[in-house]
Amino acid sequence: MTNLEVGVGPHPKPWPDDERLDPELLENGDRRNVIDKYRYWSNEAIKSDLNNSRVSLHVAIENWQHDFNIGTIVRAANAFNVENVHIIGKRHWNKRGAMVTDRYLNIKHHNSVQKFVDEMRLDSRTITAVDILPGAKPISECKLAEKTVLVFGGEGPGLSKEMQQSASQIVMIEQFGSTRSVNVGVAAGIAMYIWVQQNVLTHHI
């Protein structure tokens, strides 16, 4: 099997006169997992450009146990170009699954659930917690507000009691198999896409 290299090699000279381009990438090639539009662009230039087209969705993750799934959620947040990602709890989080996509996102840290909730309320943002809990509404039956923050707990313990009590609503992803729940990283991707279906894709039909 041929092992094809990702990306592009060094850019032929003379180099384009564009301040968005990274001289090191032009010199050595760009092997990052980015779309063709962003080849040779610096990380800062990519983030700046994405800021011009972000959707209004926010995503929040409780980080009490250094959950490895946080990186997966962050990577999905980049795929949907969300406006902000909130990390609640421990400042340091497991970035391995993010595959460096955190460089292109606006990430905020909150020491406590209360500080996070206060900021969301100040922003008039609907706090929608996602977890399989008694009383949770099936997500397929819910209209997710345009100014929503989807909140996810850690793999295993799920959402903290304080977050459950602070949420405007709790929704669950319907399942039909034998296990109690899907991986939180998978759940986050599903929930984000449902929000996108309701608030972004419908505008283009």
Secondary structure as the mmCIF struct_conf table of DSSP 4:
data_model
#
loop_
_struct_conf.conf_type_id
_struct_conf.id
_struct_conf.beg_label_comp_id
_struct_conf.beg_label_asym_id
_struct_conf.beg_label_seq_id
_struct_conf.end_label_comp_id
_struct_conf.end_label_asym_id
_struct_conf.end_label_seq_id
HELX_LH_PP_P HELX_LH_PP_P1 LEU A 4 VAL A 6
BEND BEND1 GLY A 7 GLY A 7
STRN STRN1 VAL A 8 VAL A 8
HELX_LH_PP_P HELX_LH_PP_P2 PRO A 10 PRO A 12
BEND BEND2 LYS A 13 PRO A 14
HELX_LH_PP_P HELX_LH_PP_P3 TRP A 15 PRO A 16
TURN_TY1_P TURN_TY1_P1 GLU A 19 ARG A 20
STRN STRN2 LEU A 21 LEU A 21
HELX_RH_AL_P HELX_RH_AL_P1 PRO A 23 ASN A 28
STRN STRN3 ASP A 30 ASP A 30
BEND BEND3 ARG A 32 ASN A 33
HELX_RH_3T_P HELX_RH_3T_P1 ASP A 36 TYR A 38
TURN_TY1_P TURN_TY1_P2 ARG A 39 TYR A 40
STRN STRN4 TRP A 41 TRP A 41
HELX_RH_AL_P HELX_RH_AL_P2 ASN A 43 LEU A 50
TURN_TY1_P TURN_TY1_P3 ASN A 51 ASN A 52
BEND BEND4 SER A 53 SER A 53
STRN STRN5 VAL A 55 ASN A 63
BEND BEND5 TRP A 64 GLN A 65
TURN_TY1_P TURN_TY1_P4 PHE A 68 PHE A 68
HELX_RH_AL_P HELX_RH_AL_P3 ASN A 69 ALA A 79
TURN_TY1_P TURN_TY1_P5 PHE A 80 ASN A 81
STRN STRN6 VAL A 82 GLY A 89
BEND BEND6 ARG A 91 ARG A 91
HELX_RH_3T_P HELX_RH_3T_P2 ARG A 96 ALA A 98
TURN_TY1_P TURN_TY1_P6 MET A 99 VAL A 100
HELX_RH_3T_P HELX_RH_3T_P3 THR A 101 TYR A 104
BEND BEND7 LEU A 105 LEU A 105
STRN STRN7 ILE A 107 HIS A 110
BEND BEND8 ASN A 111 SER A 112
HELX_RH_AL_P HELX_RH_AL_P4 VAL A 113 LEU A 122
TURN_TY1_P TURN_TY1_P7 ASP A 123 SER A 124
STRN STRN8 THR A 126 VAL A 130
TURN_TY1_P TURN_TY1_P8 PRO A 134 GLY A 135
HELX_LH_PP_P HELX_LH_PP_P4 ALA A 136 ALA A 136
STRN STRN9 LYS A 137 PRO A 138
HELX_RH_3T_P HELX_RH_3T_P4 ILE A 139 GLU A 141
HELX_LH_PP_P HELX_LH_PP_P5 LYS A 143 ALA A 145
BEND BEND9 GLU A 146 LYS A 147
STRN STRN10 THR A 148 PHE A 152
STRN STRN11 GLY A 154 GLY A 154
TURN_TY1_P TURN_TY1_P9 GLU A 155 PRO A 157
STRN STRN12 GLY A 158 GLY A 158
BEND BEND10 LEU A 159 LEU A 159
HELX_RH_AL_P HELX_RH_AL_P5 LYS A 161 SER A 166
BEND BEND11 SER A 168 SER A 168
STRN STRN13 GLN A 169 MET A 172
BEND BEND12 GLY A 177 ARG A 180
HELX_RH_AL_P HELX_RH_AL_P6 VAL A 184 ASN A 199
TURN_TY1_P TURN_TY1_P10 VAL A 200 VAL A 200
HELX_RH_3T_P HELX_RH_3T_P5 LEU A 201 HIS A 204
#
